[in-house]
């Protein structure tokens, strides 16, 4: 069973499609849904510390993220000596969100993609054109910076349970692809 880590955004590890993925990925994958402090009022340093405490940074790591968890995953790869990091970023962004100025400090400084990309094995970024929270163009830029496969859906919103995403088979399919 391959270990995979899920980094949520401004929700909790028990929201949206995260519990479904943990069950659906078995027995091939063990999905560890990370616990992050103050998810509705996140602090970058607290999150980095919590992530570092919960992920074993061996030679290879597979990270799945949602929303704000994407920049946290990218920064994890940036901070650690890894031989191979596989990333599956759902609604990734690395720019401030106009509607959420309280997250601006989380975006600073910009990740050094020159330090990140040599460590990337396989990566996928999933986004939707109708996302009301994070502009899909931001996800396109992140995918480009990571040399990642990009999947842009016409509909999906922010891929929350309120958008109908209590299950997300595309994530499981991409997890299987990046883990080969």
N, C-alpha and C positions, 0 to 999 in steps of 0.2 A: 504494500500500500504506500503510495507516494504522498508525502506531506505537502500541503498547500495552505497558504495563509490568506485570509480575507480581511482587508482593511476597509472598514465602512467609512462613510462620510458623516455628515451632521444628522445622523440617525443613530440607531443602536445595532449591535450585532444580531439582534433578534428580529429586526424589521425586514420588510420587503421580501426579496427572493433569497436572502442569505440562508435561513434555515432549510429551505427547499434544496438549495445547492448542496449543503452539507450532506443531506440524505441521498440526493440523486447521484452524487459523485461516487458513492460507495459501491463496491469495495475497491475500486481502482484508486481512489484518492481519499485521503483523510483531510477534510477541510477544517482548519482551525480558525474560527471566527474570533478575531482579536477583540479584546475589551479595551476601549479607549476612554480616558477620563473626560468628563464634561462634554459629551458629544454635541450638545446644542449650543455650547459656548466654548469652542475648542481653543486650546493654547498649543502653539506649534512645539514648544520645548517639552511640554507634558506629553504630547502625543509621540514625539520622537523617543522619549525615554520609555514610554509604555510599549512601543513597537519593538525597540531594541531588547527589552526584557522578555518579550514573548516569542521572538523569532530567533531560531538557531541559524546564525549566518554561515553555515557550512560553505563548501565550494559552490553549491548550486541551490537556488531558492526559486520558488514559484509563488508569485504574488498576484492576487486578484484584488481589485479595488473598485470602489464606487465613489464618484463625485470627489469631494475633498480628500478622500483616501488616495486618489491618484497621485497628487503631488507628494503626499506622505510616502507612497511606495517608491516614487522616483527618487526622493531624497534618501530613502533607506539604501537603495542601490548606490547612490552617490557616496554615502558615508562609509560603506563597507567594502572590504576587499573580497570580491566574489569572482569566481571564474565564469559563472553563467547565471544570469537572472532571466527568468521567463516572466513576462508581465501581461496581464489581462486587465486593461483599464476601461471601466465603464464610465462614460461621461467624464473624461479627463480634461483638466484645464490647469494652466499655470499662470493665468492672468487674474487680476482682481475682477470680481463680479460686480457690475454697477448696482445691482439690487441688494447686495450683501456687503456693504463697506466694512462691517465688523470682521470680515475674513481677510481684509487687505494685508495685514501683517503676516498672515499665514503664507502669502505668496512671495514674501521677500526673504532672502534674495532669490533671484531666478536660479533654477537648477543649472548646473554646469553639464550640459548634455555631452560635452566632449569627454567628461569623466564617466558618464553613465553609459553611453552607447557601446564602448568596447566590452562592457560586461553583459550586454543583452544577448541572450540566446535567440528566443523568439518572443515577439510581442504583438498584441492586438489591442486596438482602441475601438470601442463601440460608442456610437453617439446617435442622436436623433435630431432631425431638422426642426422638430417642433418642441424642443426642450425649452421650457419657460424660465429655467434657472441659469443654465450655463450654455452660452451660445455654441452651437455645434462647430463653428469655425475655430474656436479655441481647441477643441478636440482634434481637429484636422491638423493644426499646427503642432500639437504634442505628438501626434502620430508621425508627422514628418520629421520632427526632431529626434524621434526614437528609431526611425526607419521601420516603423511598425505597420502591420496590416491594418487597414482602416475599413471599418464597416459603418456606413452612414445609412440609417433607416429614415424613411419619410416620417414615420410616426413611432412614438414610444415615450414622448415626454422626457422626464428625468429618470425613467425606469424605476419608479417607486410603486409600492402597492396601490397607492391612489391612482396611478396610471394603468393599473391592471397587472402589475408585475409582482405576483406572489410566486411565480415560477418563471424561469428564464432559460429555456433549453439552448438558446444560442450561446450563452456563457459556458454551459457544460460542453457543447461542441467545440468551442474555441479552446477551452481548457485542455481537452483531449488533443487538439492539434498542436498547441504550444508545448505540450509535455512529451512529445515524441522524441 
